[in-house]
């Protein structure tokens, strides 16, 4: 059963999804399956295309790297099969470029009406949310799903100047280049939407 999402009065939209990456696309797919009128805004897989390093591999294994959908036929394995690729096991490292292509493939099939415009502002309004687009269009929505990725919230700790207490073996030391590099590498290993639990209405 879909919960009440703020009403559908004149000019009022039940749900707006901000972001068209794995989580935004999965949310939109489940809402569509539940017949919830939704508008989705963003460039498909934009954060993955613009903020992930070339040559990166996903941390998650193939069986845990599918974007959630309410019906079959949209898993990562289905994407590979549709492109003529052989089946792969969980020892296969997924290149980020392949996952981006999978996300676009999923979007074209399950969320074809993504509106490729940016959201400028979201605020409380009229018992719901006011959403302002870059185009200047104003929308009132009962619910807003923020799925824009982590890029706007990125934080890099400023390195402290070396002191006598700083040694090459101290965690976080500026002299500890190898460990810092390892931490940076781990930060760039991203995990997509898991299929263990489906987002959206339950």
Rosetta blueprint (number, residue, H / E / L):
1 X L
2 X L
3 X L
4 X L
5 X L
6 X L
7 X L
8 X L
9 X L
10 X L
11 X L
12 X E
13 X E
14 X E
15 X E
16 X E
17 X E
18 X E
19 X L
20 X L
21 X L
22 X H
23 X H
24 X H
25 X H
26 X H
27 X H
28 X H
29 X H
30 X H
31 X H
32 X H
33 X H
34 X L
35 X L
36 X L
37 X L
38 X E
39 X E
40 X E
41 X E
42 X L
43 X L
44 X L
45 X L
46 X H
47 X H
48 X H
49 X H
50 X H
51 X H
52 X L
53 X L
54 X L
55 X L
56 X L
57 X E
58 X L
59 X L
60 X L
61 X L
62 X H
63 X H
64 X H
65 X L
66 X L
67 X L
68 X L
69 X L
70 X L
71 X L
72 X L
73 X L
74 X L
75 X L
76 X H
77 X H
78 X H
79 X H
80 X H
81 X H
82 X H
83 X L
84 X L
85 X L
86 X L
87 X L
88 X L
89 X L
90 X L
91 X L
92 X L
93 X L
94 X L
95 X E
96 X H
97 X H
98 X H
99 X H
100 X H
101 X H
102 X H
103 X H
104 X H
105 X H
106 X H
107 X H
108 X H
109 X H
110 X H
111 X L
112 X L
113 X L
114 X L
115 X E
116 X L
117 X L
118 X L
119 X E
120 X E
121 X E
122 X E
123 X E
124 X E
125 X E
126 X L
127 X L
128 X E
129 X E
130 X E
131 X E
132 X E
133 X E
134 X L
135 X L
136 X L
137 X L
138 X E
139 X E
140 X E
141 X E
142 X E
143 X E
144 X E
145 X E
146 X E
147 X L
148 X L
149 X L
150 X L
151 X H
152 X H
153 X H
154 X L
155 X L
156 X L
157 X L
158 X L
159 X L
160 X L
161 X L
162 X L
163 X L
164 X L
165 X L
166 X L
167 X L
168 X L
169 X L
170 X L
171 X L
172 X L
173 X L
174 X L
175 X L
176 X L
177 X H
178 X H
179 X H
180 X H
181 X H
182 X H
183 X H
184 X H
185 X H
186 X H
187 X H
188 X L
189 X L
190 X L
191 X L
192 X L
193 X L
194 X L
195 X L
196 X L
197 X L
198 X L
199 X L
200 X L
201 X L
202 X L
